[in-house]
Amino acid sequence: MAANQRIAVGVAVAAVCASSLAGCASGPEASRQGAPGAPQKGPGLPGSVVRLIGDGSTAYTGAQPHLPRPGRLKAGEKPPQFVVFSWDGAGEDSQKLFSRFRQVAKANNATMTFFLSGVYLLPEEKRDLYRPPRHAPGSSDIGFNDAQGIADTVEQARLAWLEGNEIGTHFNGHFCGPDGGVGKWSVDEWKSEISQAKQFVKTWRTNTGMKKAASLPFDYDKELIGGRTPCLEGQKNFVKAASRLGFRYDSSGVNNQEWPKKKDGLWDLSMQLVPFPGHTFEQLTMDYNFMVNQSGTQTQGDPAKFAYWGNEMRDGLLKGFRRAYDGNRAPLVIGNHFESWNGGTYMRAVEDVVKEVCNKPDVRCVSFHQLADWLDAQDPRTLDRLRTLEVGEAPKQGWASFLSSRPAPAPKGVPGAPRP
């Protein structure tokens, strides 16, 4: 599941000011405005005050825009159908898939989760700053980045967050397999990897020398509440580390289409198995897995089959969606990479699915952050009841009867609790 293609190489250092939050300035005013911690007006959010954090790579700008306040299901109310589209190793390169799917989300009433790889904000010449567990300093199975790639990725992450999307983490070097892979890492090694993933996001200005570039508009220590491990390995110790560091969810496993529960204090929001058209087995909701079962280890197989393979993925995801939408209404979790495998057919498939499902009645295409907020707002007894439904099983007596018991009021301070 590694994104084997490195972020594309560019030549110019971009001081990103368009749509910026902290803006760019020159002369004496620039040094005053750029002082870490100095409050500023942020043009990205009219009327908002920006408090730069550290070297100004990130900034506190208040509550995230377009992050809805979750409500609690009423007695007898049918649950909404949640769908999460998520992206491993999110970065903007010459394919411009980050910007493409930001626009797809905006056009279709959706928000998404972008799992940023920390090394995509670390320039090649500073690679030795990365000290991966069980590997030499400066090692990475997905490479590092250059100034243009970092500027472009920061710009997309900034805009994505302002539009209500989530910036999670895919960690750093993407080490898989038995030789020092993440599946063998200890809890302390995972803590180190998480800390470094945060640090590269919080210091990209210093590491690139782009001191006047616009900040990311969030405090990453607070924004970062979940991730997905490379190759879905190492989940057990990662979850232990993440729960101690304040994470709220993990998406590193394989589930059936059933209502989620917590594991070691984190919501288990792993991807799921859905029907695989033309096959007798089910398939994981990820582009990489469809590819492996179609063209094997070749990322560019037979061009004559590209359209057919993309249709298989599209139709499989839609079958999984319909099974939940008409059945138990369990959230559907989909994972992808910004890759043009098999001619980009999987990107087309994902876009088709977004357009098909996100505009339907009762459907909410959300980030993991929003889904975790909604789950936390529910009466635990309601969630327990929902978990009794099997894959694709709708309540025989109907939703009004199935969830007819009046739920207890939300505890004070819990999202969704009635305001005084």
HELIX and SHEET records of a PDB file:
HELIX    1   1 PRO A   28  GLN A   33  1                                   6    
HELIX    2   2 LEU A   97  ALA A  107  1                                  11    
HELIX    3   3 GLY A  118  LEU A  121  5                                   4    
HELIX    4   4 GLU A  124  LEU A  129  5                                   6    
HELIX    5   5 ALA A  147  LEU A  162  1                                  16    
HELIX    6   6 VAL A  182  LYS A  184  5                                   3    
HELIX    7   7 VAL A  187  LYS A  202  1                                  16    
HELIX    8   8 TRP A  204  THR A  208  1                                   5    
HELIX    9   9 TYR A  220  GLU A  223  1                                   4    
HELIX   10  10 PRO A  230  LEU A  232  5                                   3    
HELIX   11  11 GLN A  235  ARG A  244  1                                  10    
HELIX   12  12 ASP A  287  SER A  295  1                                   9    
HELIX   13  13 PRO A  303  LYS A  305  5                                   3    
HELIX   14  14 PHE A  306  TYR A  325  1                                  20    
HELIX   15  15 TRP A  341  GLY A  344  5                                   4    
HELIX   16  16 THR A  345  VAL A  357  1                                  13    
HELIX   17  17 PHE A  368  ALA A  377  1                                  10    
HELIX   18  18 PRO A  380  LEU A  386  1                                   7    
HELIX   19  19 TRP A  399  PHE A  402  1                                   4    
SHEET    1   A 3 PRO A  39  GLY A  42  0                                        
SHEET    2   A 3 SER A  48  ILE A  53 -1                                        
SHEET    3   A 3 THR A  58  TYR A  60 -1                                        
SHEET    1   B 4 GLU A 166  THR A 169  0                                        
SHEET    2   B 4 THR A 113  LEU A 116  1                                        
SHEET    3   B 4 GLN A  81  ALA A  90  1                                        
SHEET    4   B 4 LEU A 332  HIS A 337  1                                        
SHEET    1   C 4 GLU A 166  THR A 169  0                                        
SHEET    2   C 4 THR A 113  LEU A 116  1                                        
SHEET    3   C 4 GLN A  81  ALA A  90  1                                        
SHEET    4   C 4 VAL A 363  VAL A 366  1                                        
SHEET    1   D 4 GLY A 226  GLY A 227  0                                        
SHEET    2   D 4 TYR A 249  ASP A 250  1                                        
SHEET    3   D 4 LEU A 266  ASP A 268  1                                        
SHEET    4   D 4 LYS A 262  LYS A 263 -1                                        
SHEET    1   E 3 VAL A 254  ASN A 255  0                                        
SHEET    2   E 3 MET A 271  PRO A 275  1                                        
SHEET    3   E 3 GLU A 282  LEU A 284 -1                                        
END                                                                             
